[in-house]
Amino acid sequence: MTHTEMLKAASIGVASTTLWQDGFNPDVAATLAHIERRVALGAQMVVVGGTTGGGHQMRHAMKVALYKAVGDRFARRVALVAGIGTTNPQQARQIIRCAESCNFDGVLALPNSNDPQLLHKLAACLEATGKNPPGLIVYIIPQLDPSYTATPQQIDKLKLAHPRLYVAVKDSRGSIDGLLEWYRQDPFMDVWIGSDLIAAPGFYALSCLGLYPKTLRVISGSANVPGALEDLLRMDAAAKRPGSVDYAAMLDAQRGLSSVVYELLQDASDSFAEAVQRALQTRLA
């Protein structure tokens, strides 16, 4: 399968946490074991070194070592996506080259509304890797920084300018109206929900339009915590039920997922990523 085919075959992804040896260095073996458990449960895509994975804490050499280990173990088993974690074009290109050499299927990139050409530069860098370029998932999360956003029109132009490239968005704004904006611009846009609290409402809204499961997907940080990934997979199965969507099962799964999310948010006084790690340690203890 090509990188694009690997990404399109996935619908439930985990924004993997990174486990640490001493608070400063990634514990690669423990992180691989954690990802293995998520994959065994049914995760179809894994983001490594993203926001939940503490990518901003890692030096480049740390990321290279982690990406290589993850690629060696999981490439072609599930779709792999590398978090870029910077809007600096030179640093982003380094991560792209690393991800491509480690056989990752895509990168998760922050936009910069102050540099409209940034995404085109990254797309060109991805295309330059060859006939099977990794895809580009644009991470919309203005809660972290107001500049981390892009309009549906800008993403549409990006897709048209780079037709060989898989281009999608991860929308973490937590708004159903925001999700629908993408489809008003392009009914075939691949959109990954980044806010677990609107997973079931998003599935419902898109199923009413006859679009899900073709284009709507989920990348979940909460799915690191036992129970949350299982709820997402139940929700996904209910949305894909042959003949008709099982809305009762979907809403029941959303209740279970939301309880995990609210627990994490109550503990997220420092950061959501650290709340995920604490919850993971508590539930596995």
C-alpha positions in Angstrom: 0.0 0.0 0.0 1.1 3.6 -0.7 1.4 6.1 2.1 -1.8 7.7 0.9 -3.6 4.3 0.9 -2.4 3.6 4.5 -3.8 7.0 5.7 -7.1 6.6 3.9 -7.6 3.1 5.3 -7.5 4.4 8.9 -10.4 5.9 10.7 -9.4 5.8 14.4 -5.9 7.1 15.3 -4.1 7.6 18.6 -2.0 10.7 19.3 0.5 8.6 21.3 2.0 9.8 24.5 5.7 9.5 25.0 6.9 7.7 28.1 10.0 9.2 29.7 13.0 7.8 31.5 13.8 10.7 33.7 11.5 13.5 32.6 14.0 14.5 29.9 14.8 11.5 27.7 12.2 9.4 25.9 11.9 5.8 27.2 11.8 4.3 23.7 11.2 0.7 24.9 8.3 1.7 27.1 6.8 3.9 24.4 7.0 1.1 21.9 5.2 -1.2 24.4 2.5 1.4 24.9 1.9 1.8 21.2 1.9 -2.0 20.8 -1.0 -2.2 23.3 -2.9 0.5 21.4 -2.4 -1.2 18.0 -3.4 -4.6 19.5 -6.7 -3.1 20.6 -7.4 -1.8 17.1 -5.9 1.6 16.6 -5.4 2.0 12.8 -3.1 5.1 12.9 -0.5 6.4 15.4 0.8 10.0 15.7 4.3 10.1 17.3 5.9 13.2 18.7 2.8 15.4 18.4 1.4 17.7 21.1 0.2 14.8 23.3 3.6 13.1 22.7 5.6 16.0 24.0 7.3 16.6 20.7 8.2 20.2 21.7 10.3 18.8 24.6 12.5 16.6 22.4 15.7 17.6 20.7 16.0 16.6 17.1 18.3 13.6 17.9 15.7 12.3 20.3 13.0 12.5 17.7 15.1 10.7 15.1 15.8 7.8 17.5 12.1 7.5 18.5 10.9 7.7 14.9 13.4 5.1 13.7 12.3 2.7 16.5 8.6 3.2 15.8 9.1 2.9 12.1 11.1 -0.3 12.4 8.4 -1.9 14.5 5.1 -0.6 13.1 5.6 0.6 9.5 3.1 -1.1 7.2 1.2 -2.5 10.2 -0.6 0.8 10.9 -0.5 4.3 9.4 2.3 6.3 11.1 2.3 10.1 11.3 5.2 12.2 12.7 4.4 15.4 14.6 6.4 18.3 13.2 5.7 20.6 16.1 7.2 23.7 14.7 6.4 26.4 12.2 10.1 27.0 11.4 10.4 25.8 7.8 14.0 24.6 8.1 13.3 22.5 11.2 10.1 21.2 9.7 12.0 20.0 6.6 14.4 18.1 8.9 11.5 16.3 10.5 10.0 15.5 7.1 13.2 14.0 5.9 13.5 11.9 9.1 9.8 10.7 8.8 10.3 9.7 5.2 13.5 7.8 5.9 11.7 6.0 8.8 8.9 4.9 6.5 6.2 7.1 8.1 3.0 7.6 6.1 2.6 11.3 6.9 3.4 14.3 9.0 1.2 16.4 11.3 2.0 20.1 10.6 1.0 23.3 12.3 -0.1 26.1 10.0 1.0 29.7 10.5 -1.6 32.3 9.5 1.3 34.8 9.4 3.1 32.7 6.7 0.5 31.6 4.2 3.2 29.9 2.1 4.4 27.6 4.9 2.1 24.7 4.0 3.0 25.0 0.3 6.7 24.8 1.3 6.1 21.7 3.4 4.0 20.1 0.7 6.7 20.7 -1.9 9.3 19.1 0.5 7.0 16.1 0.9 6.5 15.8 -2.9 10.3 15.9 -3.4 10.7 12.6 -1.5 9.7 10.7 -4.6 6.8 8.8 -6.2 5.3 7.7 -2.9 5.3 10.9 -0.7 4.1 10.9 2.9 0.9 12.8 3.4 0.3 16.2 5.0 -2.2 16.6 7.9 -2.7 20.2 8.8 -3.2 20.6 12.6 -5.9 23.3 13.3 -5.6 24.2 17.0 -5.9 28.0 17.6 -6.3 27.3 21.4 -2.5 26.8 21.5 -1.7 29.8 19.4 -4.1 32.0 17.3 -1.8 31.6 14.3 -2.3 27.8 14.2 -5.2 28.0 11.8 -6.1 27.9 8.2 -9.3 28.4 6.2 -11.1 25.8 4.1 -10.3 27.9 1.0 -6.5 27.8 1.9 -6.6 24.0 2.3 -8.6 23.6 -0.9 -5.9 25.6 -2.8 -3.2 23.5 -1.2 -4.8 20.3 -2.4 -5.2 21.7 -5.9 -1.6 22.9 -6.0 -0.3 19.5 -4.9 -2.6 16.9 -6.4 -0.2 14.0 -5.9 -0.2 14.6 -2.1 -2.6 13.3 0.5 -3.8 16.5 2.2 -6.1 16.5 5.2 -6.9 18.5 8.4 -7.0 17.6 12.0 -9.5 20.0 13.5 -9.2 20.4 17.3 -11.5 23.4 17.7 -14.3 21.2 19.2 -17.0 22.7 17.0 -19.5 20.9 14.8 -20.0 24.0 12.8 -16.3 24.1 12.3 -16.3 20.6 11.0 -19.0 21.3 8.5 -17.1 24.3 7.1 -14.6 22.0 5.6 -17.3 20.0 3.8 -19.1 23.1 2.5 -15.8 24.0 0.7 -15.0 20.4 -0.3 -17.3 17.4 0.2 -14.4 15.1 -0.3 -12.1 16.7 2.3 -10.5 14.2 4.8 -11.1 15.6 8.2 -9.7 14.1 11.4 -11.6 15.1 14.6 -9.1 16.2 17.3 -11.7 16.8 20.1 -13.1 13.6 21.6 -16.1 15.4 23.0 -17.6 15.9 19.6 -16.7 12.5 18.1 -20.3 11.1 18.2 -22.0 14.4 17.2 -19.5 14.7 14.4 -20.2 11.2 13.2 -24.0 11.8 13.5 -23.8 15.1 11.5 -21.8 13.6 8.8 -23.8 10.4 8.6 -26.9 12.6 8.0 -25.1 14.0 5.0 -24.1 10.6 3.8 -20.4 11.4 4.2 -19.1 9.3 7.1 -17.2 6.9 7.1 -15.7 8.0 3.8 -14.1 11.2 5.0 -14.5 11.7 8.8 -11.9 10.3 11.1 -10.5 10.7 14.7 -7.1 11.4 16.1 -7.4 11.0 19.9 -5.0 11.9 22.7 -7.5 10.4 25.2 -7.2 7.1 23.4 -3.9 6.5 25.3 -5.9 5.9 28.5 -7.5 2.4 28.9 -11.1 2.5 28.0 -11.1 5.5 25.7 -9.8 3.7 22.6 -12.3 0.9 23.1 -15.2 3.5 23.2 -13.9 5.2 20.0 -13.8 1.8 18.2 -17.4 1.0 19.4 -18.5 4.4 18.1 -16.8 3.8 14.8 -18.4 0.4 14.4 -21.9 1.8 15.3 -21.4 4.6 12.7 -20.5 2.0 10.0 -23.3 -0.5 10.9 -24.6 -2.0 7.6 -27.9 -0.6 6.6 -28.3 2.1 9.3 -26.2 3.9 11.9 -26.7 2.5 15.5 -27.1 5.9 17.2 -27.9 4.4 20.6 -24.6 2.4 20.6 -22.8 5.5 19.4 -24.1 7.7 22.2 -23.4 5.1 24.8 -19.8 4.9 23.6 -19.6 8.7 23.7 -20.7 8.8 27.3 -17.8 6.4 28.2 -15.3 8.4 26.2 -16.5 11.7 27.6 -16.0 10.5 31.2 -12.4 9.8 30.4 -12.0 13.2 28.7 -13.6 15.1 31.6 -11.3 13.3 34.1 -8.3 14.3 32.0 -9.4 17.9 31.7 -9.9 18.2 35.5 -6.4 17.1 36.0 -4.9 19.2 33.2 -3.7 22.1 35.3 -0.2 22.0 33.7 -0.9 20.3 30.3 -3.2 17.8 28.7 -0.2 15.7 27.7 1.0 15.4 31.3 -2.6 14.6 32.5 -2.7 11.7 30.0 0.6 10.3 31.3 -0.6 10.5 34.9 -3.9 8.8 34.0 -2.1 6.1 32.1 0.2 5.4 35.0 -2.8 5.3 37.5 -4.9 3.0 35.4 -2.0 0.6 34.6 -0.8 0.5 38.3 
